[in-house]
Amino acid sequence: MNRLLLGAVGVITMVTSATAADLAARPYAKAPAHVAPILTWTGFYVGGQGGGGWGRSNEIYFNAPNTAAFVGTQTYDTSGGFAGGVVGYNWQSGAFVLGLEGDYHWADISGRSAVINVGPPNLGDTYYTKLRSFGDIKGRLGYAAGPALFFVSGGAAVGDIQHRYDAALNGGAANTFVANDTRWGYTVGAGLEYMFAPNWSAKVEYNYIDLGKSTIRYSPTIATLRSEWDDTFHTVKAGINYHFNWGGPVVAKY
């Protein structure tokens, strides 16, 4: 009996030792490292935006008498709203973001001069300006602070402007002159964009737009018989962009 007990104890000891040695030799496997995406502004984006604009239209009537009855220079305000879309690309290096974007808007930003007393008799003529659409192609330089992007921008601007000398208020339609011009100028601005969800950002932006000079000719033969307008606009817009991030997410392990 004693020999049987000693043999059983020996077998148990051998199995226990083998099991312990096997466990010690088994390699230790770490749990998978957790990865978390790092926000990146790099990639293409598209979006919709809209807002309000205001400006100043400075009109000069060349060859005007410039008398108390007829002042040949008019300055008046314009205002209204707009809506449109944007497409662009960002490239981020560290905290700095370079971008190129283009946008276009349908607009109704308009204004009319005070009544011009041409007389006698006093006809009550007016000048009129309307920005019907506008867009731009501009570069952006930004600084990223987490999900926020502060940026400045500048580039070329284009606008479809209508100017009118309106005598029709008195039934004088024959003396109404209209010019529809596509004008090129420049724009500068600044804004803030915030990534509020993966691939989605919201922004607010201010832009100053100068579209140069437009002209109405009142006579096909007398070059000096014309009006010129110098138009500038301020716009404030808000929008939402979708970022494709085609380069793939950047990840960090911890």
FIKOLZA-1660 file (N, C-alpha, C; in steps of 0.1 Angstrom, whole numbers, plus 5000, padded with zeros to 4 digits):
% residues 254
   i   px   py   pz ch aa at
   1 5008 4988 5000  A  M  N
   1 5000 5000 5000  A  M CA
   1 5009 5013 5000  A  M  C
   2 5019 5012 5008  A  N  N
   2 5028 5024 5009  A  N CA
   2 5034 5026 4995  A  N  C
   3 5038 5015 4989  A  R  N
   3 5045 5017 4976  A  R CA
   3 5035 5023 4965  A  R  C
   4 5022 5019 4966  A  L  N
   4 5012 5025 4957  A  L CA
   4 5010 5040 4960  A  L  C
   5 5009 5044 4972  A  L  N
   5 5008 5058 4976  A  L CA
   5 5020 5066 4971  A  L  C
   6 5032 5061 4973  A  L  N
   6 5043 5068 4969  A  L CA
   6 5044 5069 4954  A  L  C
   7 5039 5059 4946  A  G  N
   7 5039 5060 4932  A  G CA
   7 5029 5070 4927  A  G  C
   8 5017 5071 4933  A  A  N
   8 5007 5081 4929  A  A CA
   8 5012 5095 4932  A  A  C
   9 5018 5097 4943  A  V  N
   9 5024 5110 4946  A  V CA
   9 5034 5114 4936  A  V  C
  10 5042 5105 4932  A  G  N
  10 5053 5108 4922  A  G CA
  10 5047 5112 4909  A  G  C
  11 5036 5105 4904  A  V  N
  11 5030 5108 4892  A  V CA
  11 5024 5122 4892  A  V  C
  12 5017 5125 4903  A  I  N
  12 5010 5139 4905  A  I CA
  12 5021 5149 4904  A  I  C
  13 5032 5147 4911  A  T  N
  13 5043 5156 4911  A  T CA
  13 5049 5159 4897  A  T  C
  14 5050 5148 4890  A  M  N
  14 5056 5149 4876  A  M CA
  14 5046 5157 4867  A  M  C
  15 5033 5154 4868  A  V  N
  15 5023 5162 4860  A  V CA
  15 5023 5176 4863  A  V  C
  16 5023 5179 4877  A  T  N
  16 5023 5193 4881  A  T CA
  16 5035 5201 4876  A  T  C
  17 5047 5194 4877  A  S  N
  17 5059 5201 4873  A  S CA
  17 5059 5203 4858  A  S  C
  18 5054 5194 4850  A  A  N
  18 5053 5195 4835  A  A CA
  18 5043 5207 4832  A  A  C
  19 5032 5207 4839  A  T  N
  19 5022 5218 4836  A  T CA
  19 5028 5231 4839  A  T  C
  20 5035 5233 4850  A  A  N
  20 5041 5246 4854  A  A CA
  20 5052 5250 4844  A  A  C
  21 5060 5240 4840  A  A  N
  21 5070 5243 4830  A  A CA
  21 5064 5247 4817  A  A  C
  22 5053 5241 4813  A  D  N
  22 5047 5244 4800  A  D CA
  22 5041 5258 4800  A  D  C
  23 5035 5262 4812  A  L  N
  23 5029 5275 4813  A  L CA
  23 5040 5286 4813  A  L  C
  24 5052 5282 4819  A  A  N
  24 5063 5292 4820  A  A CA
  24 5069 5294 4806  A  A  C
  25 5068 5284 4798  A  A  N
  25 5074 5285 4784  A  A CA
  25 5065 5292 4774  A  A  C
  26 5052 5292 4777  A  R  N
  26 5042 5298 4768  A  R CA
  26 5045 5313 4767  A  R  C
  27 5046 5318 4755  A  P  N
  27 5048 5333 4754  A  P CA
  27 5036 5341 4758  A  P  C
  28 5039 5353 4764  A  Y  N
  28 5029 5362 4768  A  Y CA
  28 5024 5371 4757  A  Y  C
  29 5012 5371 4754  A  A  N
  29 5006 5379 4743  A  A CA
  29 4999 5392 4749  A  A  C
  30 5003 5404 4745  A  K  N
  30 4997 5416 4749  A  K CA
  30 4983 5418 4743  A  K  C
  31 4975 5425 4750  A  A  N
  31 4962 5428 4744  A  A CA
  31 4964 5438 4733  A  A  C
  32 4955 5437 4723  A  P  N
  32 4957 5447 4711  A  P CA
  32 4957 5461 4716  A  P  C
  33 4967 5468 4710  A  A  N
  33 4968 5483 4713  A  A CA
  33 4956 5490 4708  A  A  C
  34 4951 5499 4717  A  H  N
  34 4939 5507 4713  A  H CA
  34 4944 5519 4704  A  H  C
  35 4937 5521 4693  A  V  N
  35 4940 5531 4684  A  V CA
  35 4929 5541 4684  A  V  C
  36 4933 5554 4683  A  A  N
  36 4923 5565 4683  A  A CA
  36 4926 5574 4671  A  A  C
  37 4916 5578 4663  A  P  N
  37 4919 5586 4652  A  P CA
  37 4923 5600 4656  A  P  C
  38 4933 5606 4649  A  I  N
  38 4937 5620 4652  A  I CA
  38 4930 5628 4641  A  I  C
  39 4924 5639 4645  A  L  N
  39 4917 5647 4635  A  L CA
  39 4927 5653 4625  A  L  C
  40 4924 5652 4612  A  T  N
  40 4932 5658 4602  A  T CA
  40 4923 5666 4592  A  T  C
  41 4928 5678 4588  A  W  N
  41 4921 5686 4579  A  W CA
  41 4925 5683 4564  A  W  C
  42 4935 5674 4562  A  T  N
  42 4939 5671 4549  A  T CA
  42 4928 5664 4541  A  T  C
  43 4926 5668 4529  A  G  N
  43 4917 5661 4520  A  G CA
  43 4907 5671 4513  A  G  C
  44 4899 5665 4504  A  F  N
  44 4889 5672 4497  A  F CA
  44 4876 5675 4505  A  F  C
  45 4869 5685 4502  A  Y  N
  45 4857 5688 4509  A  Y CA
  45 4847 5695 4500  A  Y  C
  46 4834 5693 4503  A  V  N
  46 4823 5701 4496  A  V CA
  46 4814 5706 4507  A  V  C
  47 4806 5716 4503  A  G  N
  47 4797 5721 4513  A  G CA
  47 4787 5731 4508  A  G  C
  48 4777 5735 4516  A  G  N
  48 4767 5745 4513  A  G CA
  48 4769 5756 4522  A  G  C
  49 4765 5768 4518  A  Q  N
  49 4767 5780 4526  A  Q CA
  49 4757 5791 4522  A  Q  C
  50 4755 5801 4531  A  G  N
  50 4747 5812 4527  A  G CA
  50 4748 5823 4538  A  G  C
  51 4743 5835 4535  A  G  N
  51 4744 5845 4545  A  G CA
  51 4739 5859 4539  A  G  C
  52 4745 5869 4544  A  G  N
  52 4740 5883 4540  A  G CA
  52 4752 5891 4536  A  G  C
  53 4749 5901 4528  A  G  N
  53 4759 5910 4523  A  G CA
  53 4754 5925 4523  A  G  C
  54 4764 5934 4523  A  W  N
  54 4761 5948 4522  A  W CA
  54 4772 5955 4515  A  W  C
  55 4770 5966 4509  A  G  N
  55 4781 5973 4502  A  G CA
  55 4778 5987 4499  A  G  C
  56 4786 5992 4490  A  R  N
  56 4785 6006 4486  A  R CA
  56 4787 6007 4471  A  R  C
  57 4778 6015 4465  A  S  N
  57 4779 6017 4450  A  S CA
  57 4782 6032 4448  A  S  C
  58 4794 6035 4442  A  N  N
  58 4797 6049 4439  A  N CA
  58 4796 6051 4424  A  N  C
  59 4787 6060 4420  A  E  N
  59 4784 6063 4406  A  E CA
  59 4789 6077 4403  A  E  C
  60 4795 6078 4391  A  I  N
  60 4799 6091 4386  A  I CA
  60 4794 6092 4372  A  I  C
  61 4786 6103 4370  A  Y  N
  61 4781 6106 4356  A  Y CA
  61 4790 6116 4350  A  Y  C
  62 4798 6111 4340  A  F  N
  62 4807 6120 4333  A  F CA
  62 4799 6129 4323  A  F  C
  63 4804 6141 4321  A  N  N
  63 4797 6151 4312  A  N CA
  63 4784 6156 4318  A  N  C
  64 4782 6154 4332  A  A  N
  64 4771 6159 4338  A  A CA
  64 4772 6174 4342  A  A  C
  65 4761 6181 4342  A  P  N
  65 4763 6195 4346  A  P CA
  65 4767 6198 4360  A  P  C
  66 4765 6188 4369  A  N  N
  66 4769 6190 4383  A  N CA
  66 4764 6203 4389  A  N  C
  67 4752 6206 4387  A  T  N
  67 4745 6218 4392  A  T CA
  67 4737 6213 4405  A  T  C
  68 4731 6223 4411  A  A  N
  68 4723 6220 4423  A  A CA
  68 4711 6212 4419  A  A  C
  69 4706 6213 4406  A  A  N
  69 4695 6206 4401  A  A CA
  69 4699 6192 4397  A  A  C
  70 4711 6190 4393  A  F  N
  70 4715 6176 4389  A  F CA
  70 4730 6174 4393  A  F  C
  71 4731 6166 4404  A  V  N
  71 4744 6163 4409  A  V CA
  71 4749 6150 4402  A  V  C
  72 4760 6150 4396  A  G  N
  72 4765 6139 4388  A  G CA
  72 4772 6128 4395  A  G  C
  73 4773 6129 4408  A  T  N
  73 4779 6118 4416  A  T CA
  73 4769 6113 4426  A  T  C
  74 4767 6100 4427  A  Q  N
  74 4758 6094 4436  A  Q CA
  74 4765 6083 4444  A  Q  C
  75 4763 6082 4457  A  T  N
  75 4768 6071 4465  A  T CA
  75 4756 6066 4473  A  T  C
  76 4754 6053 4472  A  Y  N
  76 4743 6047 4479  A  Y CA
  76 4746 6032 4483  A  Y  C
  77 4739 6028 4493  A  D  N
  77 4742 6015 4499  A  D CA
  77 4734 6003 4492  A  D  C
  78 4740 5991 4493  A  T  N
  78 4733 5979 4488  A  T CA
  78 4733 5969 4500  A  T  C
  79 4723 5960 4499  A  S  N
  79 4722 5950 4509  A  S CA
  79 4713 5938 4504  A  S  C
  80 4714 5927 4510  A  G  N
  80 4706 5915 4507  A  G CA
  80 4712 5902 4511  A  G  C
  81 4707 5891 4505  A  G  N
  81 4712 5878 4509  A  G CA
  81 4717 5870 4498  A  G  C
  82 4723 5858 4501  A  F  N
  82 4729 5849 4491  A  F CA
  82 4729 5835 4496  A  F  C
  83 4730 5825 4487  A  A  N
  83 4732 5811 4490  A  A CA
  83 4740 5804 4479  A  A  C
  84 4748 5794 4483  A  G  N
  84 4756 5788 4473  A  G CA
  84 4763 5776 4478  A  G  C
  85 4774 5772 4471  A  G  N
  85 4782 5760 4475  A  G CA
  85 4796 5762 4474  A  G  C
  86 4804 5753 4479  A  V  N
  86 4819 5754 4479  A  V CA
  86 4825 5741 4477  A  V  C
  87 4837 5740 4471  A  V  N
  87 4845 5728 4469  A  V CA
  87 4860 5732 4472  A  V  C
  88 4867 5724 4478  A  G  N
  88 4881 5727 4481  A  G CA
  88 4890 5716 4485  A  G  C
  89 4902 5719 4488  A  Y  N
  89 4912 5709 4493  A  Y CA
  89 4921 5715 4503  A  Y  C
  90 4923 5708 4514  A  N  N
  90 4932 5712 4525  A  N CA
  90 4944 5703 4526  A  N  C
  91 4956 5709 4530  A  W  N
  91 4968 5701 4533  A  W CA
  91 4973 5705 4546  A  W  C
  92 4974 5696 4556  A  Q  N
  92 4978 5700 4569  A  Q CA
  92 4992 5694 4572  A  Q  C
  93 5001 5703 4577  A  S  N
  93 5014 5700 4582  A  S CA
  93 5016 5705 4596  A  S  C
  94 5016 5696 4606  A  G  N
  94 5016 5701 4620  A  G CA
  94 5003 5708 4623  A  G  C
  95 5004 5720 4628  A  A  N
  95 4993 5728 4632  A  A CA
  95 4988 5737 4620  A  A  C
  96 4996 5738 4609  A  F  N
  96 4993 5747 4599  A  F CA
  96 4986 5740 4587  A  F  C
  97 4976 5747 4581  A  V  N
  97 4968 5741 4571  A  V CA
  97 4968 5751 4559  A  V  C
  98 4972 5745 4547  A  L  N
  98 4971 5753 4535  A  L CA
  98 4959 5747 4527  A  L  C
  99 4952 5756 4520  A  G  N
  99 4940 5752 4513  A  G CA
  99 4938 5760 4500  A  G  C
 100 4930 5754 4491  A  L  N
 100 4926 5761 4479  A  L CA
 100 4911 5758 4477  A  L  C
 101 4902 5768 4475  A  E  N
 101 4888 5765 4474  A  E CA
 101 4882 5775 4464  A  E  C
 102 4871 5771 4458  A  G  N
 102 4862 5779 4450  A  G CA
 102 4848 5778 4454  A  G  C
 103 4841 5789 4453  A  D  N
 103 4827 5789 4457  A  D CA
 103 4819 5798 4447  A  D  C
 104 4806 5796 4447  A  Y  N
 104 4797 5804 4439  A  Y CA
 104 4783 5805 4446  A  Y  C
 105 4777 5817 4444  A  H  N
 105 4765 5820 4451  A  H CA
 105 4755 5827 4442  A  H  C
 106 4742 5824 4444  A  W  N
 106 4731 5832 4438  A  W CA
 106 4728 5842 4448  A  W  C
 107 4726 5855 4443  A  A  N
 107 4725 5866 4453  A  A CA
 107 4714 5876 4449  A  A  C
 108 4710 5883 4458  A  D  N
 108 4701 5894 4456  A  D CA
 108 4705 5905 4466  A  D  C
 109 4716 5912 4462  A  I  N
 109 4721 5923 4470  A  I CA
 109 4720 5936 4462  A  I  C
 110 4711 5945 4466  A  S  N
 110 4707 5956 4457  A  S CA
 110 4705 5968 4465  A  S  C
 111 4705 5980 4458  A  G  N
 111 4702 5993 4464  A  G CA
 111 4699 6003 4453  A  G  C
 112 4694 6014 4457  A  R  N
 112 4690 6025 4448  A  R CA
 112 4694 6038 4454  A  R  C
 113 4698 6047 4445  A  S  N
 113 4702 6061 4449  A  S CA
 113 4690 6069 4454  A  S  C
 114 4693 6080 4460  A  A  N
 114 4682 6090 4463  A  A CA
 114 4677 6096 4450  A  A  C
 115 4666 6102 4450  A  V  N
 115 4660 6107 4438  A  V CA
 115 4668 6119 4433  A  V  C
 116 4671 6119 4420  A  I  N
 116 4678 6129 4413  A  I CA
 116 4669 6139 4407  A  I  C
 117 4669 6151 4412  A  N  N
 117 4660 6162 4407  A  N CA
 117 4665 6168 4395  A  N  C
 118 4661 6162 4383  A  V  N
 118 4665 6168 4370  A  V CA
 118 4654 6178 4366  A  V  C
 119 4657 6190 4364  A  G  N
 119 4646 6199 4361  A  G CA
 119 4651 6213 4358  A  G  C
 120 4641 6221 4356  A  P  N
 120 4627 6217 4356  A  P CA
 120 4622 6210 4344  A  P  C
 121 4612 6201 4344  A  P  N
 121 4605 6197 4356  A  P CA
 121 4613 6187 4364  A  P  C
 122 4610 6184 4377  A  N  N
 122 4617 6174 4385  A  N CA
 122 4612 6160 4382  A  N  C
 123 4620 6153 4375  A  L  N
 123 4616 6140 4370  A  L CA
 123 4618 6129 4380  A  L  C
 124 4626 6130 4390  A  G  N
 124 4628 6120 4400  A  G CA
 124 4635 6108 4395  A  G  C
 125 4646 6109 4387  A  D  N
 125 4653 6097 4382  A  D CA
 125 4662 6092 4394  A  D  C
 126 4665 6079 4392  A  T  N
 126 4674 6072 4402  A  T CA
 126 4684 6063 4395  A  T  C
 127 4694 6059 4402  A  Y  N
 127 4704 6049 4398  A  Y CA
 127 4701 6036 4407  A  Y  C
 128 4705 6025 4401  A  Y  N
 128 4701 6012 4408  A  Y CA
 128 4713 6002 4405  A  Y  C
 129 4716 5995 4416  A  T  N
 129 4727 5984 4415  A  T CA
 129 4721 5971 4421  A  T  C
 130 4725 5960 4414  A  K  N
 130 4721 5947 4419  A  K CA
 130 4732 5937 4416  A  K  C
 131 4737 5931 4427  A  L  N
 131 4746 5919 4425  A  L CA
 131 4738 5907 4425  A  L  C
 132 4738 5900 4413  A  R  N
 132 4729 5889 4410  A  R CA
 132 4735 5875 4414  A  R  C
 133 4749 5875 4413  A  S  N
 133 4756 5863 4416  A  S CA
 133 4771 5866 4418  A  S  C
 134 4778 5858 4426  A  F  N
 134 4792 5861 4427  A  F CA
 134 4799 5848 4432  A  F  C
 135 4812 5848 4430  A  G  N
 135 4820 5836 4434  A  G CA
 135 4835 5840 4436  A  G  C
 136 4843 5831 4439  A  D  N
 136 4857 5834 4440  A  D CA
 136 4865 5821 4439  A  D  C
 137 4878 5823 4437  A  I  N
 137 4888 5812 4438  A  I CA
 137 4899 5818 4447  A  I  C
 138 4901 5812 4458  A  K  N
 138 4910 5818 4468  A  K CA
 138 4919 5807 4475  A  K  C
 139 4930 5812 4480  A  G  N
 139 4938 5803 4489  A  G CA
 139 4935 5806 4503  A  G  C
 140 4938 5796 4512  A  R  N
 140 4935 5797 4526  A  R CA
 140 4948 5793 4534  A  R  C
 141 4950 5800 4545  A  L  N
 141 4961 5797 4554  A  L CA
 141 4955 5796 4568  A  L  C
 142 4956 5784 4574  A  G  N
 142 4949 5782 4587  A  G CA
 142 4958 5777 4598  A  G  C
 143 4954 5778 4610  A  Y  N
 143 4960 5773 4622  A  Y CA
 143 4950 5764 4629  A  Y  C
 144 4954 5751 4631  A  A  N
 144 4945 5741 4637  A  A CA
 144 4948 5740 4652  A  A  C
 145 4937 5742 4660  A  A  N
 145 4938 5740 4674  A  A CA
 145 4928 5730 4678  A  A  C
 146 4932 5717 4678  A  G  N
 146 4922 5706 4680  A  G CA
 146 4912 5706 4669  A  G  C
 147 4899 5706 4672  A  P  N
 147 4889 5706 4662  A  P CA
 147 4886 5719 4656  A  P  C
 148 4893 5730 4660  A  A  N
 148 4890 5743 4655  A  A CA
 148 4901 5747 4645  A  A  C
 149 4897 5754 4634  A  L  N
 149 4906 5759 4624  A  L CA
 149 4904 5774 4622  A  L  C
 150 4914 5782 4626  A  F  N
 150 4913 5796 4623  A  F CA
 150 4920 5799 4610  A  F  C
 151 4914 5807 4601  A  F  N
 151 4921 5809 4588  A  F CA
 151 4919 5823 4583  A  F  C
 152 4928 5826 4574  A  V  N
 152 4926 5838 4565  A  V CA
 152 4926 5834 4551  A  V  C
 153 4921 5842 4542  A  S  N
 153 4919 5838 4528  A  S CA
 153 4920 5850 4519  A  S  C
 154 4923 5847 4506  A  G  N
 154 4924 5858 4496  A  G CA
 154 4925 5852 4482  A  G  C
 155 4920 5860 4472  A  G  N
 155 4921 5855 4459  A  G CA
 155 4913 5863 4449  A  G  C
 156 4909 5857 4438  A  A  N
 156 4902 5864 4427  A  A CA
 156 4887 5862 4430  A  A  C
 157 4879 5873 4427  A  A  N
 157 4865 5873 4428  A  A CA
 157 4858 5877 4415  A  A  C
 158 4846 5872 4413  A  V  N
 158 4839 5875 4401  A  V CA
 158 4824 5877 4405  A  V  C
 159 4818 5886 4398  A  G  N
 159 4804 5889 4401  A  G CA
 159 4796 5893 4389  A  G  C
 160 4783 5890 4389  A  D  N
 160 4774 5894 4378  A  D CA
 160 4766 5906 4384  A  D  C
 161 4768 5918 4379  A  I  N
 161 4762 5930 4384  A  I CA
 161 4753 5937 4374  A  I  C
 162 4742 5941 4378  A  Q  N
 162 4733 5950 4369  A  Q CA
 162 4733 5964 4375  A  Q  C
 163 4736 5973 4366  A  H  N
 163 4734 5988 4369  A  H CA
 163 4724 5994 4360  A  H  C
 164 4716 6003 4365  A  R  N
 164 4705 6009 4358  A  R CA
 164 4704 6024 4361  A  R  C
 165 4702 6032 4351  A  Y  N
 165 4697 6045 4352  A  Y CA
 165 4682 6045 4349  A  Y  C
 166 4674 6048 4359  A  D  N
 166 4660 6045 4358  A  D CA
 166 4652 6058 4358  A  D  C
 167 4646 6061 4346  A  A  N
 167 4637 6072 4345  A  A CA
 167 4623 6067 4343  A  A  C
 168 4621 6054 4344  A  A  N
 168 4607 6049 4342  A  A CA
 168 4598 6052 4353  A  A  C
 169 4603 6057 4364  A  L  N
 169 4594 6061 4375  A  L CA
 169 4585 6072 4371  A  L  C
 170 4588 6079 4360  A  N  N
 170 4580 6090 4356  A  N CA
 170 4574 6087 4342  A  N  C
 171 4574 6075 4338  A  G  N
 171 4569 6071 4325  A  G CA
 171 4579 6073 4314  A  G  C
 172 4591 6076 4318  A  G  N
 172 4601 6079 4308  A  G CA
 172 4609 6067 4304  A  G  C
 173 4603 6056 4300  A  A  N
 173 4610 6043 4298  A  A CA
 173 4621 6045 4287  A  A  C
 174 4619 6054 4278  A  A  N
 174 4629 6056 4267  A  A CA
 174 4642 6061 4272  A  A  C
 175 4642 6067 4284  A  N  N
 175 4654 6072 4290  A  N CA
 175 4660 6063 4301  A  N  C
 176 4656 6050 4301  A  T  N
 176 4662 6040 4310  A  T CA
 176 4673 6032 4303  A  T  C
 177 4685 6032 4310  A  F  N
 177 4696 6025 4304  A  F CA
 177 4701 6014 4314  A  F  C
 178 4704 6002 4309  A  V  N
 178 4708 5991 4317  A  V CA
 178 4721 5985 4312  A  V  C
 179 4729 5981 4321  A  A  N
 179 4742 5974 4318  A  A CA
 179 4743 5962 4327  A  A  C
 180 4745 5950 4321  A  N  N
 180 4747 5938 4329  A  N CA
 180 4762 5934 4326  A  N  C
 181 4770 5934 4337  A  D  N
 181 4784 5931 4335  A  D CA
 181 4788 5919 4344  A  D  C
 182 4798 5911 4338  A  T  N
 182 4805 5902 4347  A  T CA
 182 4818 5908 4350  A  T  C
 183 4820 5911 4362  A  R  N
 183 4832 5919 4367  A  R CA
 183 4841 5910 4375  A  R  C
 184 4854 5911 4373  A  W  N
 184 4865 5904 4381  A  W CA
 184 4871 5914 4390  A  W  C
 185 4874 5909 4402  A  G  N
 185 4881 5918 4412  A  G CA
 185 4889 5909 4421  A  G  C
 186 4889 5912 4434  A  Y  N
 186 4896 5904 4444  A  Y CA
 186 4888 5903 4457  A  Y  C
 187 4892 5894 4465  A  T  N
 187 4885 5892 4478  A  T CA
 187 4896 5889 4489  A  T  C
 188 4893 5893 4501  A  V  N
 188 4901 5889 4513  A  V CA
 188 4892 5886 4524  A  V  C
 189 4896 5878 4533  A  G  N
 189 4887 5874 4544  A  G CA
 189 4893 5866 4555  A  G  C
 190 4885 5862 4565  A  A  N
 190 4890 5854 4576  A  A CA
 190 4878 5847 4582  A  A  C
 191 4880 5836 4589  A  G  N
 191 4869 5828 4594  A  G CA
 191 4874 5818 4605  A  G  C
 192 4864 5810 4609  A  L  N
 192 4866 5799 4619  A  L CA
 192 4858 5787 4614  A  L  C
 193 4865 5776 4614  A  E  N
 193 4858 5763 4610  A  E CA
 193 4860 5753 4622  A  E  C
 194 4850 5745 4625  A  Y  N
 194 4850 5736 4636  A  Y CA
 194 4845 5722 4632  A  Y  C
 195 4853 5712 4635  A  M  N
 195 4850 5698 4632  A  M CA
 195 4841 5693 4643  A  M  C
 196 4828 5693 4641  A  F  N
 196 4819 5689 4652  A  F CA
 196 4816 5674 4651  A  F  C
 197 4819 5667 4641  A  A  N
 197 4817 5652 4640  A  A CA
 197 4827 5647 4629  A  A  C
 198 4829 5634 4629  A  P  N
 198 4838 5628 4619  A  P CA
 198 4834 5632 4605  A  P  C
 199 4843 5639 4598  A  N  N
 199 4841 5643 4584  A  N CA
 199 4832 5655 4582  A  N  C
 200 4827 5660 4593  A  W  N
 200 4818 5672 4592  A  W CA
 200 4823 5684 4600  A  W  C
 201 4822 5696 4593  A  S  N
 201 4826 5708 4600  A  S CA
 201 4816 5719 4597  A  S  C
 202 4815 5729 4606  A  A  N
 202 4807 5741 4604  A  A CA
 202 4816 5753 4604  A  A  C
 203 4813 5763 4597  A  K  N
 203 4821 5775 4596  A  K CA
 203 4813 5788 4596  A  K  C
 204 4820 5798 4600  A  V  N
 204 4815 5812 4598  A  V CA
 204 4827 5820 4591  A  V  C
 205 4824 5829 4582  A  E  N
 205 4835 5835 4575  A  E CA
 205 4830 5849 4570  A  E  C
 206 4840 5859 4571  A  Y  N
 206 4837 5872 4566  A  Y CA
 206 4846 5874 4553  A  Y  C
 207 4841 5881 4543  A  N  N
 207 4849 5884 4531  A  N CA
 207 4846 5899 4527  A  N  C
 208 4856 5905 4523  A  Y  N
 208 4855 5918 4516  A  Y CA
 208 4858 5916 4501  A  Y  C
 209 4849 5921 4492  A  I  N
 209 4849 5919 4478  A  I CA
 209 4849 5932 4471  A  I  C
 210 4859 5934 4462  A  D  N
 210 4860 5946 4453  A  D CA
 210 4859 5941 4439  A  D  C
 211 4848 5945 4432  A  L  N
 211 4846 5941 4418  A  L CA
 211 4849 5952 4408  A  L  C
 212 4857 5962 4412  A  G  N
 212 4861 5972 4402  A  G CA
 212 4850 5980 4396  A  G  C
 213 4852 5985 4384  A  K  N
 213 4843 5995 4378  A  K CA
 213 4834 5989 4367  A  K  C
 214 4822 5993 4366  A  S  N
 214 4812 5990 4355  A  S CA
 214 4808 6003 4349  A  S  C
 215 4804 6002 4336  A  T  N
 215 4801 6014 4328  A  T CA
 215 4787 6013 4321  A  T  C
 216 4779 6023 4321  A  I  N
 216 4768 6025 4312  A  I CA
 216 4771 6036 4302  A  I  C
 217 4770 6033 4289  A  R  N
 217 4771 6044 4279  A  R CA
 217 4757 6049 4275  A  R  C
 218 4756 6062 4276  A  Y  N
 218 4743 6068 4272  A  Y CA
 218 4742 6073 4258  A  Y  C
 219 4753 6072 4251  A  S  N
 219 4754 6076 4237  A  S CA
 219 4764 6067 4230  A  S  C
 220 4760 6061 4218  A  P  N
 220 4770 6053 4211  A  P CA
 220 4781 6061 4204  A  P  C
 221 4779 6074 4204  A  T  N
 221 4789 6083 4197  A  T CA
 221 4797 6092 4206  A  T  C
 222 4791 6095 4218  A  I  N
 222 4798 6105 4227  A  I CA
 222 4803 6096 4239  A  I  C
 223 4817 6094 4239  A  A  N
 223 4823 6085 4249  A  A CA
 223 4822 6091 4263  A  A  C
 224 4822 6104 4264  A  T  N
 224 4821 6110 4277  A  T CA
 224 4807 6110 4283  A  T  C
 225 4797 6107 4275  A  L  N
 225 4784 6106 4280  A  L CA
 225 4781 6092 4286  A  L  C
 226 4785 6090 4298  A  R  N
 226 4785 6077 4305  A  R CA
 226 4785 6078 4320  A  R  C
 227 4781 6067 4326  A  S  N
 227 4783 6066 4341  A  S CA
 227 4792 6054 4344  A  S  C
 228 4800 6056 4354  A  E  N
 228 4808 6045 4359  A  E CA
 228 4805 6043 4374  A  E  C
 229 4805 6030 4377  A  W  N
 229 4802 6025 4391  A  W CA
 229 4815 6018 4397  A  W  C
 230 4818 6021 4409  A  D  N
 230 4828 6014 4416  A  D CA
 230 4821 6007 4428  A  D  C
 231 4821 5993 4427  A  D  N
 231 4813 5985 4437  A  D CA
 231 4821 5977 4446  A  D  C
 232 4818 5978 4459  A  T  N
 232 4825 5970 4469  A  T CA
 232 4814 5963 4478  A  T  C
 233 4817 5951 4483  A  F  N
 233 4807 5944 4491  A  F CA
 233 4814 5938 4503  A  F  C
 234 4806 5936 4514  A  H  N
 234 4810 5928 4526  A  H CA
 234 4801 5917 4527  A  H  C
 235 4806 5905 4530  A  T  N
 235 4797 5893 4532  A  T CA
 235 4800 5886 4544  A  T  C
 236 4790 5881 4551  A  V  N
 236 4792 5872 4562  A  V CA
 236 4784 5860 4560  A  V  C
 237 4790 5848 4560  A  K  N
 237 4783 5836 4557  A  K CA
 237 4786 5825 4567  A  K  C
 238 4777 5815 4568  A  A  N
 238 4778 5803 4576  A  A CA
 238 4776 5791 4567  A  A  C
 239 4782 5780 4570  A  G  N
 239 4781 5769 4561  A  G CA
 239 4785 5756 4568  A  G  C
 240 4782 5744 4562  A  I  N
 240 4786 5731 4566  A  I CA
 240 4793 5724 4555  A  I  C
 241 4805 5718 4558  A  N  N
 241 4813 5711 4549  A  N CA
 241 4814 5696 4552  A  N  C
 242 4815 5688 4542  A  Y  N
 242 4818 5674 4543  A  Y CA
 242 4832 5671 4538  A  Y  C
 243 4840 5665 4547  A  H  N
 243 4854 5662 4543  A  H CA
 243 4856 5647 4540  A  H  C
 244 4861 5645 4528  A  F  N
 244 4863 5631 4523  A  F CA
 244 4875 5624 4530  A  F  C
 245 4886 5632 4533  A  N  N
 245 4898 5626 4539  A  N CA
 245 4902 5613 4531  A  N  C
 246 4904 5615 4518  A  W  N
 246 4908 5603 4510  A  W CA
 246 4921 5597 4513  A  W  C
 247 4930 5604 4520  A  G  N
 247 4943 5599 4523  A  G CA
 247 4942 5589 4535  A  G  C
 248 4931 5587 4541  A  G  N
 248 4929 5577 4552  A  G CA
 248 4932 5584 4565  A  G  C
 249 4927 5578 4576  A  P  N
 249 4928 5584 4589  A  P CA
 249 4943 5583 4594  A  P  C
 250 4947 5592 4602  A  V  N
 250 4959 5591 4610  A  V CA
 250 4956 5586 4623  A  V  C
 251 4964 5576 4628  A  V  N
 251 4961 5570 4641  A  V CA
 251 4973 5571 4650  A  V  C
 252 4970 5570 4663  A  A  N
 252 4980 5570 4674  A  A CA
 252 4978 5559 4683  A  A  C
 253 4988 5552 4687  A  K  N
 253 4987 5540 4696  A  K CA
 253 4990 5545 4711  A  K  C
 254 4982 5540 4720  A  Y  N
 254 4985 5542 4734  A  Y CA
 254 4980 5531 4743  A  Y  C
% end
